[in-house]
């Protein structure tokens, strides 16, 4: 616990907050969106293109069937018009047909059975197209006669149709590939960006950030990467601070120990020698305490495996206060909701309570009070004292490791290491809560408020 993390005064109303919001379900939603977009891309590629190509092919076929064989139809109309005046003269009609280069022939109406729909077309003088495995025949009724003029035409060349089908098949697969590429290209771009960012971080450039764009498929992964680099920067900064702070904190007791050892060599008075030995022991205790605090904070920095369980908060507070009864620091506590519980790790939360109460006792003049404020969704534990309070300039920084107020540093009022409140903040963070310091309206000093969610109803 640190006392040097507190200052002599703080303006009324000053408040600082060190909060740690919990992560939502954004990553899950982003992964689902990625899968949905893939399904949409595949659906458009397969069914959309297939439907569009079928419609196009059907339209082409309908257009081709609307005016089939226009040259032959015109020749049939012309021949029917020529034969109509001579239809009563079989010889002239036969001679006319024989002189034509096309394969014309005459058939009686009853020899060409037709459905009702085609009979109506026949009677209107329209050309009727009939097909079979052997070929295609065009029929037209001779105007004013009871005969049908027939024109046999060769099987059409299917080369154009085959080319059309081949072209549409190629277009289909090319379209599928293009649509999938439209989905894959942003994904590949995001992978390349992540690869470059990871390479930069590997080279020691911890300020590297993976660019995140709206609609980015890899947005959750990039956000996790950026959060990771932010944690790395924070750890790197804390490691440098730790190195500087440890060297500073160790330098003073080591220097005193060396000085005391030098005195031991020259002293002959046993009483003075015992006094020097006790000084060395106190400095050794200070070093041991620093190491213990460092190990405790380091364990919190690398992450906790909280053993959460239903805990009676007010009973736990009363227990932690009773353990300090022997110390010259009376702590007041009034239980208003003795049966209320919350889900937390009792071991780590007890440590946070101990640090807050110890911190308040160091700076209180004569009073320290602990209280609980309950709501339907959370509980807030408040630790107040009648000390000088916290200066506004230090109210945020005191939750960082090895931070102490300028006044306490200058006056050397405390023998703390600046880790107590940092440990509190880290424990509260792992519980998904927040910690802040503000002015105590009741006692006039500092009031530390730890708020965290609860999981049981009152």
C-alpha positions, 0 to 999 in steps of 0.5 A: 500500500502507498501513502506517497500516492496521496497529497496534502489537499485537493479542491472541493469537488475534484473527482477522478475515475479509473474505469474498465468497461467490459467487452460486448458481443461485437466480435461475435456479431462481426463473425456472423456478419462475415459468414452472412456476407459470404452466403450472400456472395455465394447466393448471388454468384450461383442463383443470381447469375443462373437466373439472369442467364436463363432469362437472357437465353429464354429472351433470345429464344423467344425473339428467334421463334417470333420471326423464324426463318424470315427469308423462307416465310417470305418465299412461301408467301410469294409462292402461295400468291403465285399459285393461287390463280393457277391452283385449278390447273394442276399442270401449270401448278406442278410446272411452277413448283418444279421450276422453283429452287426451293422444295415446295409441295401441295397437300390437301387440308385434311392431310395436314392435321393441326390443333385448333389454335393452328387451324385458326392461324391457317385459316387467317393465312398465317405461316405455320411452322412444324418441326420433326427429327427429319427437318422443319416444314413451313405451311401456308394455305393457298388463298381461296383454295383448299390446299396447303403449300408446304416448304421443306427447309434444311435443319438450321445450323446450331453453331450460333446456338452452341456458341451462345450456350458456350459463351453463357457458360463461360460468363456464368463461371466468370461471374461466379469467380468475379463475385467471389473475388469481390468478397475475397479481395477486401479479406485479402487486403485486411490479411495483408494489413494485419501481416504488415502490422504484425511484422512492424510489431515484431520489429519493435514498433509497438505504436503500430496500428492495423487500419480499421475501416467501416465494413471491414471483414477483419474488424474484430481481429484488427481491433483485438490486434490494436488492443494487444499493441496497446497493452504491449505499449502499456506493459513496455511503459510500465516495465521502464517505469518499474525499472526506474522505480525499483532502482530508486526505491532500492537505492536508498535502503541499500545506501543506508545498509552500506553506511550502517555496515561501515559504522559497524566496523568502526563501533566498539559500543555494543549498544550502538552496534545493536542500533545499527543492526536494527537499522539494517533489519528495517531496511531489509524489511523495506526491500522485502516489502517492495519485492512482495508488492512487486510480485503481487502487482506483477501477478495482476498485470499478467492476468487473473483466474478469478474464483468467483463465488457468491459473497456477503459483501458487508460481512467481508468488510466487517471481517477485514475491519476486525483484523485491523482492530489492534492498530491505532486506526478506528474504522467505522462501518454500519451494515444496512443490507447484511444479507446482500451478496455479489459474485466476486473473488473473496481473496482478491477483493479482500486485498483490495479492501485491505489496501483501501482501508490501509491507505485511508488510515495512513492519511486520516486524522482520526476517522475512517468510515466504510459503507456500501451503496446497493442498487439493482445492478451494482454495489459500491464500496466507499472508503472515506477519511478525514485527512487532507484529501487528494489533489486534483492533479494527482487524482488520476495518476494515483491509480498508476504504479509507483506514482506519488504526490509531489508534496509527499515525495518532497516531504517524505511523509510515507514509506510506501511504494506507490503500488497499493492503489494500482493493485486496487485498480487492477483487481477492480478491473478484473472484476469488471468494475471501476474505482474513483476518488472524490471529496468526502462530503461527510468527513472532508477528506478523500472518498474512494468508491469501488463500484462493480456489478452484482449478480444477485437480487436483494 
